[in-house]
Amino acid sequence: MTRYKVILNPAAGHGNGLLALPKVKECLDSLHLDYDLKVTDQAGQTIGLARRAAEDGYDVVVAAGGDGTINEVANGLMAFKLAGHQPPAMGILPIGRGNDFAYSLSLPIEVDKACQALAANHRRPIDIGKVTGGKVPEGRYFCNCVGIGFDAVVTIEVVKLPRWGGFASFMYAVIKTIFLYTRPPLADIDIDGQVISQRSLMISIMNGRQLGTGAFITAPDSKPDDGLLDLCIAEQMNLLQILHILPLFMKGTQITEKTIKMRRGVHITITAHDGPLPAHTDGEMISIEDKSLTVELLPRQLELIY
C-alpha cells in the first residue's frame, strides 16, 4: 500500500492552511489512504521534513500549502536525491494564496479533488530549476519560476497585505508596484551564450506557465518536462504601456507586443551593471541588493502526482 507523508503549512495563504486542515484530514480519511500528517511550526522546516520522509521510506511526500511549501518539499527531495538515492514522488494539496504551480499544471485546486488525485497516484516526471546567487549562494531548487524585477517587487508588496484573497491582493500589489519600480537596472541576460542587454522591467524565468494566482499566463508554451526554461522579458515601460499590457498577460498574448521578448534556454545568467536585481523563486525572496544570478534547468528530476 502506498505510504503518504503529508506536510501541511498552517501559515500558507495567511492562515488558509490551518483553516483547510480539518477538510484535508476528512478527505484523506474518506479515501482510506495510509498517511501521516505533519503540521509545520516554523519557516524553513519543510525542507528537512521532506528529506526525512524520504529517508523513512515514504512513497509520496505531499506539499500541503502554497508555492513556497511546494518549493521546500522539492528542495528536501532533491537533497535526498543528491545524496545518491531515488526520491519518493511529490504530491500537491494547493491550499496557499497563489497556487501558481498547481494552476500551471492544471492540478485540481479543490481539496477533495486534489486528495482524489493523490489516491489515483498517476505520475509524471518533471524538470526542476536551480537558481544560484543572492541569498542562496549554494543554490536553491524551484518548481515554477524565478522572477526578477517587477515580479519580485510585487511579491514583496503582496506579503505586506492582509488576507484578502489571492487575486485581489496580487492586483493591488501590481498597481502599487507600477509606481514603486520605475527604474530597472541595465543588465546582461545570457541565455545559452546569446546575450540580451537592456533595462528590463521584468525577467520571468519559467518552468511552469502562470503567476499571480494563475491569472497571468507568463509563459504560455512552457511545459515542466520539456527540458527547457521559458523566459518572458519585458523592456522598461511607462505607466500607460504597463496598463496596456496587463490584460494581454491575462490572455497569454503579450508576445504580440514589441516590448516583450520570449526566449527558451537551459542555462541563464543575469548580470546588472547599475543597480540591484530584486528576485524571488516560487514566491520566496532570494535577492534584494545583489547584482548577479545564475539559473539552470535540470531535466526530469522528480516524479509528480498529477
Residue frames relative to the residue before (quaternion, step in Angstrom):
aa qw qx qy qz dx dy dz
M 1.0000 0.0000 0.0000 0.0000 0.00 0.00 0.00
T 0.5070 -0.6641 0.4642 0.2939 3.57 -0.95 0.91
R 0.2064 -0.7771 0.5867 0.0963 3.57 -0.89 1.01
Y 0.1593 -0.8028 0.5736 0.0335 3.55 -0.79 1.13
K 0.1432 -0.7276 0.6622 0.1071 3.52 -1.10 0.81
V 0.1172 -0.8016 0.5854 0.0321 3.59 -0.52 1.18
I 0.0916 -0.7872 0.6095 0.0183 3.57 -0.67 1.14
L 0.0748 -0.8367 0.5422 -0.0198 3.56 -0.34 1.29
N 0.2554 -0.7581 0.5878 0.1207 3.52 -0.88 1.06
P 0.2996 -0.7962 0.4928 0.1830 3.64 -0.29 1.17
A 0.6661 0.5074 -0.2990 0.4576 3.59 1.21 -0.47
A 0.4244 0.7104 -0.4712 0.3051 3.60 1.24 -0.13
G 0.8343 0.1316 -0.1167 0.5226 3.56 -0.98 0.86
H 0.5824 -0.5999 0.3590 0.4149 3.58 1.08 0.81
G 0.8100 -0.2743 0.1175 0.5049 3.56 0.85 0.98
N 0.4547 0.6916 -0.4547 0.3288 3.59 1.23 -0.07
G 0.5837 0.5945 -0.3705 0.4106 3.59 1.12 -0.63
L 0.6686 0.4905 -0.2974 0.4732 3.56 0.95 -0.88
L 0.6450 0.5217 -0.3196 0.4578 3.58 1.00 -0.80
A 0.6919 0.4883 -0.2726 0.4566 3.57 1.08 -0.73
L 0.4634 0.7326 -0.4242 0.2620 3.60 1.21 -0.40
P 0.6786 0.4755 -0.3316 0.4510 3.68 0.73 -0.84
K 0.6536 0.5103 -0.3161 0.4610 3.59 0.98 -0.81
V 0.6223 0.5372 -0.3409 0.4560 3.59 1.00 -0.78
K 0.6706 0.4919 -0.2996 0.4675 3.58 0.87 -0.95
E 0.6471 0.5327 -0.3189 0.4425 3.58 0.91 -0.91
C 0.6936 0.4798 -0.2828 0.4568 3.59 0.87 -0.95
L 0.6627 0.4984 -0.3106 0.4647 3.59 0.91 -0.88
D 0.6503 0.5095 -0.3157 0.4669 3.60 1.00 -0.79
S 0.6599 0.5226 -0.3164 0.4374 3.58 0.96 -0.84
L 0.6893 0.4537 -0.2673 0.4976 3.58 1.20 -0.53
H 0.3776 -0.7666 0.4455 0.2670 3.58 1.38 0.04
L 0.2666 0.7684 -0.5320 0.2353 3.57 0.97 0.88
D 0.4092 -0.6649 0.5690 0.2583 3.53 -1.22 0.63
Y 0.2373 0.8025 -0.5053 0.2108 3.57 0.01 1.25
D 0.1826 -0.7123 0.6613 0.1482 3.48 -1.40 0.40
L 0.1633 -0.8098 0.5602 0.0604 3.58 -0.74 1.03
K 0.0810 -0.7815 0.6185 0.0074 3.53 -0.90 1.05
V 0.2082 -0.7569 0.6092 0.1122 3.57 -0.82 1.04
T 0.3716 -0.7483 0.5032 0.2210 3.59 -0.64 1.08
D 0.2019 -0.7970 0.5584 0.1105 3.55 -1.20 0.51
Q 0.7815 0.1688 -0.1649 0.5775 3.59 1.24 0.29
A 0.6059 -0.5789 0.4118 0.3580 3.56 -1.19 0.63
G 0.8049 0.2924 -0.2261 0.4643 3.56 -1.08 0.78
Q 0.5024 0.6888 -0.4069 0.3280 3.58 1.27 -0.23
T 0.6019 0.6280 -0.3548 0.3426 3.57 1.08 -0.74
I 0.5811 0.5866 -0.3876 0.4099 3.61 1.04 -0.65
G 0.7042 0.4579 -0.2634 0.4744 3.56 0.83 -0.99
L 0.6377 0.5283 -0.3277 0.4548 3.58 1.02 -0.76
A 0.6523 0.5099 -0.3196 0.4609 3.58 0.98 -0.81
R 0.6582 0.4912 -0.3202 0.4722 3.57 0.92 -0.83
R 0.6567 0.5095 -0.3206 0.4543 3.59 0.95 -0.82
A 0.6173 0.5361 -0.3421 0.4633 3.58 1.08 -0.70
A 0.6316 0.5166 -0.3250 0.4782 3.57 1.06 -0.76
E 0.6601 0.5049 -0.3029 0.4665 3.58 0.96 -0.87
D 0.6883 0.4825 -0.2736 0.4675 3.58 1.11 -0.68
G 0.5797 -0.6607 0.3392 0.3353 3.57 1.27 0.15
Y 0.3337 0.7275 -0.5319 0.2765 3.60 1.12 0.42
D 0.4652 -0.6974 0.4806 0.2575 3.57 -1.08 0.76
V 0.7841 0.1067 -0.0259 0.6109 3.56 1.14 -0.72
V 0.1325 -0.7488 0.6437 0.0858 3.57 -1.02 0.85
V 0.1866 -0.8246 0.5325 0.0408 3.55 -0.55 1.23
A 0.2554 -0.7371 0.6100 0.1388 3.56 -0.90 1.03
A 0.0399 -0.7844 0.6189 -0.0128 3.59 -0.45 1.21
G 0.5496 0.5597 -0.4193 0.4571 3.54 -0.09 1.34
G 0.6712 -0.4672 0.3715 0.4396 3.53 -1.15 -0.66
D 0.7976 -0.2902 0.2144 0.4833 3.55 -1.27 -0.39
G 0.6242 0.5433 -0.3431 0.4444 3.60 1.07 -0.65
T 0.6462 0.5060 -0.3152 0.4765 3.58 1.04 -0.76
I 0.6215 0.5258 -0.3299 0.4780 3.57 1.02 -0.81
N 0.6347 0.5399 -0.3210 0.4500 3.56 0.97 -0.90
E 0.6922 0.4751 -0.2943 0.4567 3.60 0.85 -0.90
V 0.6253 0.5138 -0.3489 0.4726 3.61 0.98 -0.72
A 0.6496 0.5140 -0.3213 0.4588 3.59 0.92 -0.87
N 0.6595 0.5015 -0.3163 0.4620 3.61 0.97 -0.80
G 0.6363 0.5177 -0.3300 0.4671 3.60 1.04 -0.69
L 0.6747 0.4840 -0.2913 0.4750 3.58 0.96 -0.85
M 0.6445 0.5093 -0.3255 0.4683 3.58 1.04 -0.73
A 0.6084 0.5369 -0.3557 0.4638 3.61 1.06 -0.67
F 0.6367 0.5128 -0.3152 0.4819 3.58 1.03 -0.81
K 0.6611 0.5076 -0.3081 0.4586 3.58 0.97 -0.83
L 0.6629 0.5102 -0.3066 0.4542 3.58 0.96 -0.84
A 0.6177 0.5285 -0.3390 0.4735 3.57 1.24 -0.37
G 0.6419 -0.5807 0.3002 0.4009 3.57 1.30 0.14
H 0.6081 0.5650 -0.3418 0.4407 3.57 1.27 0.30
Q 0.4794 -0.6209 0.5247 0.3306 3.56 -1.29 0.32
P 0.3084 -0.7895 0.4940 0.1937 3.62 -0.47 1.09
P 0.5543 -0.5697 0.4718 0.3817 3.58 -1.20 0.35
A 0.6155 -0.5210 0.4264 0.4097 3.55 -1.31 0.15
M 0.3494 -0.7091 0.5705 0.2226 3.54 -1.28 0.42
G 0.1173 -0.7679 0.6262 0.0672 3.55 -1.03 0.87
I 0.2344 -0.7776 0.5721 0.1141 3.56 -1.23 0.47
L 0.0492 -0.7194 0.6919 0.0371 3.53 -1.08 0.93
P 0.1838 -0.8491 0.4862 0.0944 3.62 0.02 1.26
I 0.1655 0.7974 -0.5544 0.1713 3.56 -0.05 1.33
G 0.4508 0.6859 -0.4504 0.3513 3.58 1.16 0.58
R 0.6958 -0.4487 0.3490 0.4390 3.54 -1.29 -0.32
G 0.7853 0.3579 -0.1854 0.4700 3.57 0.80 -0.98
N 0.0065 0.8419 -0.5366 -0.0578 3.56 0.79 -1.12
D 0.2001 0.8376 -0.4918 0.1283 3.57 1.12 0.66
F 0.6590 0.4993 -0.3336 0.4529 3.60 0.94 -0.77
A 0.6213 0.5297 -0.3372 0.4686 3.59 1.04 -0.72
Y 0.6497 0.4975 -0.3134 0.4819 3.58 0.96 -0.84
S 0.6377 0.5569 -0.3272 0.4197 3.57 0.97 -0.86
L 0.7569 0.3584 -0.1846 0.5143 3.57 1.07 -0.77
S 0.4263 -0.7129 0.4475 0.3312 3.59 1.32 0.11
L 0.2653 0.7520 -0.5489 0.2506 3.57 1.00 0.84
P 0.5604 -0.6092 0.4234 0.3682 3.62 -1.04 0.59
I 0.3436 -0.7546 0.5305 0.1763 3.56 -0.93 0.95
E 0.6182 0.5457 -0.3489 0.4453 3.60 1.09 -0.66
V 0.5702 -0.6393 0.3933 0.3338 3.59 -0.90 0.95
D 0.6852 0.4946 -0.3140 0.4327 3.61 0.80 -0.92
K 0.6812 0.4740 -0.2952 0.4733 3.59 0.96 -0.81
A 0.6217 0.5308 -0.3419 0.4635 3.57 1.08 -0.68
C 0.6462 0.5031 -0.3170 0.4783 3.60 1.03 -0.75
Q 0.6206 0.5327 -0.3366 0.4666 3.58 1.05 -0.71
A 0.6267 0.5219 -0.3341 0.4724 3.59 1.07 -0.73
L 0.6208 0.5294 -0.3437 0.4650 3.59 1.02 -0.74
A 0.6686 0.5061 -0.2987 0.4556 3.57 0.94 -0.87
A 0.6430 0.5217 -0.3235 0.4579 3.58 1.03 -0.76
N 0.1748 -0.8642 0.4606 0.1027 3.58 1.26 -0.58
H 0.2903 0.7165 -0.5682 0.2818 3.58 0.92 0.90
R 0.1435 -0.8340 0.5323 0.0241 3.56 -0.83 0.97
R 0.0292 -0.7586 0.6494 0.0435 3.52 -1.32 0.47
P 0.4423 -0.6675 0.5139 0.3077 3.60 -1.04 0.63
I 0.1052 -0.7945 0.5954 0.0560 3.58 -1.04 0.74
D 0.5060 -0.6085 0.5237 0.3153 3.51 -1.33 0.50
I 0.1752 -0.7495 0.6278 0.1154 3.54 -1.28 0.48
G 0.3043 -0.7430 0.5670 0.1840 3.56 -1.03 0.81
K 0.1486 -0.7623 0.6199 0.1119 3.54 -1.31 0.34
V 0.1008 -0.7838 0.6117 0.0365 3.56 -0.87 1.00
T 0.0986 -0.7963 0.5969 0.0044 3.55 -0.98 0.95
G 0.6212 0.5119 -0.4143 0.4248 3.56 -0.95 0.95
G 0.7405 0.3950 -0.2775 0.4675 3.56 -1.28 0.00
K 0.8198 -0.1741 0.1688 0.5188 3.55 -0.88 -1.03
V 0.7301 0.3651 -0.2208 0.5338 3.61 1.25 -0.17
P 0.0181 -0.8399 0.5424 -0.0054 3.62 0.56 1.12
E 0.6492 0.5018 -0.3077 0.4817 3.57 1.24 -0.47
G 0.5763 -0.5948 0.3660 0.4245 3.59 1.28 -0.22
R 0.0665 -0.7721 0.6317 0.0195 3.53 -1.18 0.71
Y 0.3478 -0.7374 0.5413 0.2055 3.57 -0.85 0.96
F 0.0529 -0.7992 0.5978 0.0337 3.57 -1.15 0.56
C 0.4055 -0.7142 0.5266 0.2197 3.52 -1.26 0.56
N 0.8123 0.3157 -0.1458 0.4683 3.57 0.75 -1.03
C 0.8227 -0.2088 0.2062 0.4869 3.59 0.53 -1.07
V 0.1840 -0.6521 0.6998 0.2262 3.42 -1.56 0.03
G 0.0954 -0.8055 0.5843 0.0261 3.57 -0.75 1.07
I 0.0910 -0.8064 0.5843 -0.0060 3.55 -0.78 1.09
G 0.7855 0.2910 -0.2325 0.4943 3.55 -0.93 0.92
F 0.8626 0.0344 0.0027 0.5047 3.56 -0.92 -1.01
D 0.6554 0.5322 -0.3047 0.4409 3.56 0.87 -0.98
A 0.6762 0.4924 -0.2950 0.4619 3.59 0.95 -0.86
V 0.6461 0.5033 -0.3282 0.4707 3.59 0.98 -0.77
V 0.5948 0.5428 -0.3576 0.4730 3.60 1.08 -0.66
T 0.6366 0.5336 -0.3256 0.4517 3.58 0.97 -0.85
I 0.6313 0.5231 -0.3292 0.4685 3.60 0.99 -0.83
E 0.7012 0.4770 -0.2741 0.4535 3.57 0.89 -0.94
V 0.6075 0.5584 -0.3561 0.4386 3.61 1.03 -0.69
V 0.6490 0.5388 -0.3198 0.4316 3.57 0.94 -0.91
K 0.6509 0.5377 -0.3146 0.4339 3.60 1.10 -0.63
L 0.6478 0.5819 -0.3061 0.3848 3.57 1.17 -0.55
P 0.5330 -0.5932 0.4800 0.3655 3.59 -1.18 0.43
R 0.6335 -0.5449 0.3928 0.3839 3.55 -1.29 0.24
W 0.0162 0.8245 -0.5623 0.0612 3.56 0.04 1.35
G 0.5921 -0.4316 0.4292 0.5281 3.53 1.12 -0.67
G 0.6393 -0.6168 0.3102 0.3385 3.53 -0.94 0.94
F 0.7465 0.4297 -0.2579 0.4376 3.59 0.56 -1.13
A 0.6415 0.5279 -0.3353 0.4443 3.61 0.92 -0.83
S 0.6568 0.5027 -0.3075 0.4704 3.57 0.93 -0.89
F 0.6642 0.5198 -0.3110 0.4380 3.55 0.90 -0.95
M 0.6901 0.4787 -0.2963 0.4548 3.60 0.83 -0.93
Y 0.6092 0.5307 -0.3547 0.4706 3.61 1.04 -0.69
A 0.6718 0.4927 -0.2957 0.4674 3.58 0.94 -0.90
V 0.6080 0.5504 -0.3519 0.4512 3.61 1.05 -0.71
I 0.6801 0.4831 -0.2959 0.4653 3.59 0.81 -1.00
K 0.6488 0.5125 -0.3222 0.4610 3.60 0.95 -0.82
T 0.6689 0.5206 -0.3019 0.4363 3.58 0.95 -0.89
I 0.5350 0.6215 -0.4043 0.4051 3.61 1.13 -0.54
F 0.7422 0.3933 -0.2118 0.4996 3.57 1.03 -0.80
L 0.6555 0.5188 -0.3094 0.4532 3.59 1.24 -0.33
Y 0.7872 0.2934 -0.1320 0.5261 3.57 0.86 -0.99
T 0.0980 0.8572 -0.4889 0.1288 3.54 0.28 1.34
R 0.7909 0.2147 -0.1278 0.5586 3.60 1.16 -0.33
P 0.1206 -0.7979 0.5885 0.0509 3.60 -0.03 1.23
P 0.5530 -0.6281 0.4230 0.3475 3.60 -1.11 0.52
L 0.5142 -0.5555 0.5374 0.3718 3.52 -1.31 0.31
A 0.0649 0.8250 -0.5524 0.0998 3.58 -0.66 1.06
D 0.3529 -0.6802 0.5996 0.2308 3.52 -1.30 0.55
I 0.1189 -0.7676 0.6282 0.0446 3.56 -0.88 1.02
D 0.0996 -0.8113 0.5761 0.0025 3.55 -0.32 1.32
I 0.0306 -0.7990 0.5991 -0.0413 3.57 -0.53 1.25
D 0.8115 -0.2238 0.0984 0.5308 3.56 -0.22 1.31
G 0.7721 -0.3684 0.1748 0.4874 3.57 0.98 0.91
Q 0.6427 0.4658 -0.3287 0.5118 3.60 1.25 -0.19
V 0.1771 -0.8400 0.5111 0.0439 3.58 -0.56 1.20
I 0.1234 -0.7340 0.6647 0.0650 3.53 -1.09 0.92
S 0.0814 -0.7947 0.6012 0.0175 3.59 -0.75 1.06
Q 0.3559 0.7171 -0.5305 0.2787 3.59 -0.55 1.13
R 0.4962 -0.5582 0.5370 0.3921 3.52 -1.37 0.01
S 0.0920 -0.8281 0.5530 -0.0026 3.55 -0.52 1.21
L 0.4192 -0.6989 0.5248 0.2455 3.53 -0.72 1.08
M 0.8054 -0.0251 0.0768 0.5871 3.56 0.98 -0.89
I 0.0433 -0.7468 0.6629 0.0297 3.54 -1.12 0.80
S 0.0192 -0.8005 0.5982 -0.0316 3.58 -0.35 1.25
I 0.1157 -0.7806 0.6136 0.0260 3.55 -0.72 1.13
M 0.0801 -0.8778 0.4693 -0.0537 3.51 -0.14 1.39
N 0.1730 -0.7057 0.6761 0.1224 3.48 -1.20 0.83
G 0.6867 0.3644 -0.2399 0.5815 3.56 1.26 -0.55
R 0.5880 -0.5986 0.4276 0.3364 3.57 -1.29 -0.31
Q 0.8413 0.2776 -0.0482 0.4614 3.55 0.88 -1.00
L 0.1407 -0.7542 0.6380 0.0655 3.50 -1.37 0.55
G 0.7774 0.3852 -0.2302 0.4407 3.55 -1.31 0.09
T 0.6713 -0.4817 0.2613 0.4990 3.56 0.86 1.06
G 0.7036 -0.4892 0.2508 0.4503 3.53 1.08 0.79
A 0.5323 0.6791 -0.3880 0.3241 3.59 1.25 -0.21
F 0.7400 0.3616 -0.2068 0.5281 3.59 1.11 -0.64
I 0.2188 -0.7784 0.5802 0.0978 3.57 -0.58 1.21
T 0.1282 -0.8653 0.4829 0.0396 3.52 0.36 1.31
A 0.7891 0.1093 -0.0397 0.6031 3.59 1.07 -0.76
P 0.2108 -0.8502 0.4655 0.1265 3.60 0.34 1.23
D 0.7613 0.3857 -0.2038 0.4796 3.60 1.01 -0.73
S 0.4351 0.7205 -0.4539 0.2925 3.59 1.26 0.04
K 0.0449 -0.7577 0.6507 0.0191 3.53 -1.15 0.77
P 0.4189 -0.7511 0.4510 0.2386 3.61 -0.81 0.94
D 0.7243 0.3751 -0.2579 0.5179 3.58 1.20 0.34
D 0.5136 0.6706 -0.4043 0.3507 3.61 1.22 0.42
G 0.5244 -0.6747 0.3928 0.3398 3.59 1.27 0.11
L 0.6991 0.4144 -0.2652 0.5188 3.58 1.24 0.35
L 0.3203 -0.6776 0.6207 0.2304 3.53 -1.29 0.49
D 0.2625 -0.7526 0.5840 0.1535 3.58 -1.04 0.79
L 0.1731 -0.7940 0.5781 0.0737 3.56 -0.84 1.01
C 0.0926 -0.7348 0.6688 0.0654 3.51 -1.15 0.80
I 0.0392 -0.8240 0.5626 -0.0544 3.56 -0.39 1.30
A 0.1123 -0.8020 0.5861 0.0246 3.56 -0.62 1.17
E 0.4246 -0.6943 0.5244 0.2503 3.56 -0.88 0.96
Q 0.6436 -0.4711 0.4107 0.4417 3.54 -1.30 0.19
M 0.0373 -0.8093 0.5856 -0.0267 3.59 -0.92 0.97
N 0.4514 -0.6431 0.5327 0.3146 3.52 -1.31 0.31
L 0.7637 -0.3962 0.2560 0.4408 3.56 -1.32 0.16
L 0.6933 0.4805 -0.2934 0.4498 3.59 0.79 -0.97
Q 0.6371 0.5258 -0.3319 0.4555 3.58 1.00 -0.75
I 0.6491 0.5114 -0.3205 0.4630 3.59 0.98 -0.82
L 0.6689 0.4969 -0.3035 0.4621 3.57 0.88 -0.92
H 0.6323 0.5328 -0.3262 0.4582 3.58 1.08 -0.67
I 0.7485 0.4469 -0.2303 0.4324 3.54 0.90 -0.93
L 0.5156 0.6704 -0.4195 0.3298 3.63 1.13 -0.46
P 0.6808 0.4697 -0.3241 0.4591 3.67 0.80 -0.80
L 0.6027 0.5580 -0.3649 0.4386 3.59 1.12 -0.55
F 0.6212 0.5298 -0.3382 0.4681 3.59 1.06 -0.70
M 0.6474 0.5241 -0.3236 0.4487 3.58 1.05 -0.67
K 0.7067 0.3917 -0.2487 0.5342 3.58 1.25 -0.38
G 0.4478 -0.7000 0.4463 0.3321 3.58 1.24 -0.27
T 0.5597 0.6204 -0.3719 0.4043 3.59 1.22 0.44
Q 0.3059 0.7934 -0.4838 0.2071 3.61 1.21 0.37
I 0.5315 0.6439 -0.4069 0.3706 3.61 1.19 -0.41
T 0.5721 0.6040 -0.3793 0.4049 3.62 1.19 -0.38
E 0.6467 0.5225 -0.3182 0.4555 3.60 1.22 -0.35
K 0.5005 -0.6779 0.4535 0.2903 3.59 -0.96 0.84
T 0.6179 0.5512 -0.3443 0.4425 3.59 1.22 -0.34
I 0.6809 0.4649 -0.2717 0.4964 3.59 1.29 -0.13
K 0.0864 -0.7642 0.6375 0.0461 3.54 -1.02 0.90
M 0.1314 -0.7627 0.6290 0.0732 3.58 -0.94 0.92
R 0.0338 0.8005 -0.5938 0.0740 3.56 -0.77 1.06
R 0.2061 -0.7498 0.6083 0.1592 3.56 -1.33 0.22
G 0.1710 0.7921 -0.5743 0.1166 3.54 -1.11 0.64
V 0.4729 -0.6633 0.5164 0.2640 3.49 -1.42 0.08
H 0.7963 0.1400 -0.0446 0.5867 3.56 1.01 -0.82
I 0.0062 0.8161 -0.5721 0.0817 3.57 -0.55 1.24
T 0.0440 -0.7681 0.6385 0.0201 3.55 -1.01 0.89
I 0.1042 -0.7769 0.6194 0.0437 3.58 -0.91 0.96
T 0.0160 -0.7995 0.5987 -0.0452 3.55 -0.77 1.11
A 0.2244 -0.7854 0.5671 0.1062 3.59 -0.67 1.13
H 0.3272 -0.7749 0.5174 0.1574 3.56 -1.10 0.76
D 0.8390 0.1336 -0.0333 0.5263 3.61 0.95 -0.75
G 0.7916 0.1478 -0.1372 0.5768 3.55 1.03 0.74
P 0.6126 -0.5863 0.3873 0.3620 3.59 -1.23 0.30
L 0.3728 -0.6884 0.5773 0.2320 3.51 -1.41 0.23
P 0.1721 -0.7615 0.6142 0.1152 3.63 -0.19 1.16
A 0.0757 0.8213 -0.5546 0.1102 3.59 -0.76 1.01
H 0.0897 -0.7622 0.6374 0.0692 3.52 -1.23 0.60
T 0.1429 -0.7424 0.6346 0.1604 3.53 -1.31 0.21
D 0.8365 -0.0655 -0.0223 0.5435 3.55 -0.70 1.16
G 0.7516 -0.4305 0.2071 0.4549 3.55 0.99 0.89
E 0.6476 0.4794 -0.3218 0.4972 3.61 1.28 0.00
M 0.4260 -0.7254 0.4784 0.2519 3.59 -0.70 1.07
I 0.0824 -0.8092 0.5816 0.0158 3.56 -0.90 0.98
S 0.7932 0.1390 -0.0867 0.5865 3.61 1.23 -0.20
I 0.0738 -0.7698 0.6326 0.0423 3.54 -1.08 0.85
E 0.8265 0.1759 -0.0484 0.5325 3.57 0.75 -1.10
D 0.5230 0.6694 -0.4068 0.3360 3.60 1.22 -0.13
K 0.3381 -0.7814 0.5063 0.1371 3.55 -1.20 0.61
S 0.7742 0.2600 -0.1767 0.5493 3.61 1.19 0.12
L 0.0333 0.7752 -0.6291 0.0460 3.54 -1.04 0.91
T 0.1534 -0.7607 0.6234 0.0955 3.54 -1.17 0.68
V 0.0709 -0.7931 0.6049 -0.0026 3.55 -0.92 0.97
E 0.0145 0.7989 -0.6010 0.0207 3.57 -0.96 0.86
L 0.3724 -0.7187 0.5505 0.2042 3.53 -1.27 0.52
L 0.1447 -0.7704 0.6184 0.0554 3.56 -0.91 1.01
P 0.3101 -0.8174 0.4523 0.1764 3.61 -0.27 1.21
R 0.8914 0.0131 -0.0074 0.4530 3.51 -1.27 0.79
Q 0.1916 0.8360 -0.4850 0.1705 3.55 0.77 1.10
L 0.8107 0.1475 -0.0397 0.5652 3.58 0.99 -0.86
E 0.3778 -0.6685 0.5794 0.2732 3.53 -1.30 0.40
L 0.1348 -0.7927 0.5928 0.0449 3.54 -0.95 0.94
I 0.3644 -0.6808 0.5855 0.2467 3.56 -1.04 0.78
Y 0.0642 -0.8335 0.5484 -0.0213 3.56 -0.64 1.13
